[in-house]
Amino acid sequence: MKCTRFCPAKVNLFLEVTGKRPNGYHELSTLFAKIDLGDRLTVDATPAKHTAITLQVTGPQRARIPANSHNLVCKAAQAFLDHYCLQARIHLKLDKHVPTGAGLGGGSSDAAGVLLCLCEIFRKDPMDLLDVAAQLGADVPLFMYPQTFLKGEGIGEKLTPLPAADNLPYLLLIYPQTAVSTKQVFGRMTLPPADEILTNNTKLDKLINAVRDGLPAAQWGSLLFNRLEQYVLPFVPPVQEALDALTQANQGIGRMSGSGSTVFTLVGTKQHVQELAEKMQHTKRLVFPVSFYRGPVHANYGDKSSSHG
């Protein structure tokens, strides 16, 4: 049987680091938002006496990822079979548009897409696989949920789906064609003071209300936050330059997503986001005007991206 899915990327509208566990993992308080930039995944699976998993990668970002068993989508397929003690021949086709090392969760979304497709094919409940998803990566469980906005706590695995208004801002993303190592970013980090964490979590509550009530983009701007910026921007000049350009072009509104390297801003209308995308085109950057992802009807596979050079 065959299943095809759109695998949306995400941005972190808010990201605070609230603690560190004995095993080295950092605890977070974050607001995830899925966007309609993503990859297209096709899974063809047939029960078999012996398992064989193959992968074909296409698309503009295909050169940056392995098309073999080391790819997270292959690991996801194997994890699914192991969990249910199944054997199958599985062929995966991944049309890759989301950049890697970009803070957009592309690999995690693709892995979740494999689990969701295999659940559809083998008639399993996706919510039974949240632990399996978490073992594949901290962001993978996020993409097992259908909701657009989710609050993340713990190491990102404690997720609370959130209500959202219909009239939401648009986003402009800039990827400076530079990958950032999440491990190195957290290696530089020192925990913020408790009073700062408390103050920022108050901002998060206000941002969640802005999402729920559909407040204008300008009212979101002062609530956006990313603790990891101070451990990326001074060390990766292309990210700092992209963020500076974006904030100067749009009323000082701009943040980095996750551990980088993508930066984003919020704008009120589709026309404005398209105009800003034209203005921000740059030979060494990819520019993506996008919407928040609200379901398959809105999905696109990277055709909004634009660059010169």
N, C-alpha and C positions, 0 to 999 in steps of 0.2 A: 504494500500500500504506500501511497505517496501523500506527503503533507507539505504545504508551502506556507511560510510565515514571514511577516515583516518583523524585524528585530530592532526596536527603536533604541537610539542612544539616550543618554541622560545628561543633565547638568545638576550640579549641587547649587541651589539658590542660597543655601546657608550651610556652613560647616565649621563647627567648633570642636576642639579636642578637649575632652573632659577628664581623661584619666589614662593610666597605663596599667595593663594587667601584668602579673608576674611572668607570663609567657612571652611578653614583649609586644603584644598587640595593643594598639591604642583604642580607647573608647571614644566614641563620637556622639555628637548631637547634630543631625543634619536634616536638610529638606531636599529630597530627591524630586526631580521633575523630568518625566520622559518627554522627548522631543521627536518631531517627525522627520528627522534625519536618521537613517538606519541602513541595515544590511538586509538582503533577501536570502532566505534559507530554504532549501528544499531537502526533505528527508525521504528517502525511499527505503523501506524496511520490510523484510520478509523473514518469517521464522525459518530457521535452518538447524542442521545437526551441529554445525561448527560456525562460530562467530567470525565474521570478516567485516571490518569497518574501513571504508575508503572515503577519500575527500578530494573534491575538485574545488579550487578557488579561482574566481574570476573577479572582475571589477577593478576600479582605479587604485584601490589600496591593496591589491593582491600580493604585490612584491614584498610587502612588509611583514607578512605572516607565513609560518610554515604550513605546507599542505601535506602534513603527515600526522602520525599518531601523537606528536607532541602538541598539536593544536588543541585548544581547550574544547572545541566542539567534538573531537574524537574522544577525549577523556569523558565528556558528558554522556556520549552514547554508551561507552563502556560502563560508566557508573550506573546508568539506568538498567542495563542488562544485568549487572552484578546484583543490584538491589532486588530485582524480581526473579533472579536465578533463571534468566532467559538466554537463549542462543539465537542469533539472527545475522542475516547479511544486511548490512546497512550502508547505503551510499549517501553521502552528504555533499550537497552543492551549495557553496557559499559565495554570494555576489557581494563583494566587500567594498563598502563606501565609507565607513566610519574609520578615521585615522586611529592608529594604535599609539599607546603612550600619551594620549591626549586628554585624559580625565573625563572621557565621555562614556566609559563602560561598554565599549563595543564588543569586546571579547566576552564579557560577562553576559551581555544580552544574547549573543549568539549561542552560548552554552545553554542558557535558559530556553532559547528557542528550540534547541535539540530536545531537551527534556519535555517541553510542551508538545512538540510534534509526536514524539514517541508515546506520550500519554494518550494522544488522540488515536494513534494507530493501534496501540495495544489496550486501549480502553482502561486507562488508569487515572486516578485522581491526582492532579498536579500538586495539591496541597499536602499529599503524602510524601512529596519529594523535597520539601523545604530543607531538611537536614542534609540530604544529598547535594542540593544546590549550594548550601553554605560551605560544604567541604570542597567544592570546586573553586570557590572564591567568595569573598565577603559581599560583593555586589550582585552575585547571581540570584539570590532569593528575591531581590527587588523586582526582577523582570519576570518572576513567576506570577506576580499579581497583575490583574488587568487595569488597575487604577493608574491615573496619570501622576498624582502627587502622593508621596509617602514620606512620613517622618521616620528617620532611622536613628536608632540608639544602640547601645552596646558597641560592638565593632562594626555596626551597620546592619546586623542580622535581625535585630528587633524592629519590626516594621509595623507602622500604623497607617493604613490608607486614609486619605483625607478628602473631604468634599471640596469641590472647586466650582466656581461660577462658569457660565458659558462665555462671557465676554472677558477674555484674558489677553494680556499683551503678546506681542510677537518678540522673537529673539533674533539677534544677529550674533553669529559665532565667528571667531577668527582662530584658525589653527596655523601657528607660525612654522609648520613643517619641522618642528623640533619635538622629539620625544623626551619625556621627563620620567625618571625612575622613582616610583612611589617609595621604594625601600630607602633610597638615598634621602628623599624629602623627610621621611619620618626619622631617619637617622640623625638629622640635624636638629630635630625638634626638642624644645624644652616645654614642659607643661605651663600653661598660663596660670596666673593667680586665681584663687577661687572666686574673688569678687568680680573679676572680669568675666568669668564663665557665667556667673549668675546674671550679670547685666546683659550679656549677649543672648542668653536663653530667653530673656524678656523680649528681645528683638525678634527671636524666632517665633514666639507666640503671636506677635503682631503681624509677622509675615504670613503665617498660616491663616490669620484672619483676612489679610489682604487677598490671598488666593481664594478663600471661601466667598468673599464679598465682591470679587471682581473689581478691585480698586484700580485706578489708572496707574500706568507704568511708573510715572514720576513718584508716586507714593510708595512704590516698592524699593526705590533706589537706595534710600538710607538704611533699609533693613537687610539688604544683601550683605553677606559676610563670608569670608573664607580665611580661617586661621593659618592655613598652609601657605598663603601668598608670601608671607615674610620669610619662608624657608625655600621659596622657589625664585621669586622675582630678582633678588640680588645675585643669584647664581646662574640664571639662564636669561641673558640679555634679550633674546628674541621674544620671550614671553612678556617681559617688562615693556619692550617697545610696542608690541601689539596692544597691550592693555592701555598704555599711554595714548596711543592713536585712537582707540575706541572711546575712551572716556572724554577725550578732547572733542570728539565728533558728536557726542551725545550727552550733553548736560552733566558730565561727570559721573554718569552711571556706567559701571563696568566691574566685573569680577572674573576671577579665574575659576574654572570648574574642577572640583576634586583636587588632586595633586598636580594638576596641569597636564598639558600645556595650553589647552584651549581656553580662550577668554570669551566673555559674552556680555551683551548689553540688552536691555529691554526697551521696546518702543511700542507706541500705541496703536499704529495702524499698519496694514499690509503695504500700503503705498510708501509709508515712511521707511519701513524695513528694506524695501526694494531700493529706494533711493540711497539709503545709507550703505547698502551692499555695493552699489555702483561706486560710491565715493571711497569706500574702503579697499577696493581692489588693489592688489599689490603683487609684485612679481614673486615674492618669496612666501606668500601666505595664501591659504585657502579661506574663502569667505562663504558662509552658509546662512542665508536668511531662512528661518524656520518658524514653526508654530509649536505649541505644546501638543503632544501626541494624544489624540482623543479617540483612537480606534482605527481599524483598517481603512475606513473610507478616506482618512486623511493621509495615509502613508505615502511617502515618496522614497525613492532609493538613491538619494544623493544628487538628483538632477538639478537641484537648486544651487549646487556649489558652483563657484566661479573663481577663476584666477587668471592672471595674465602671465605670459612668459613661457 
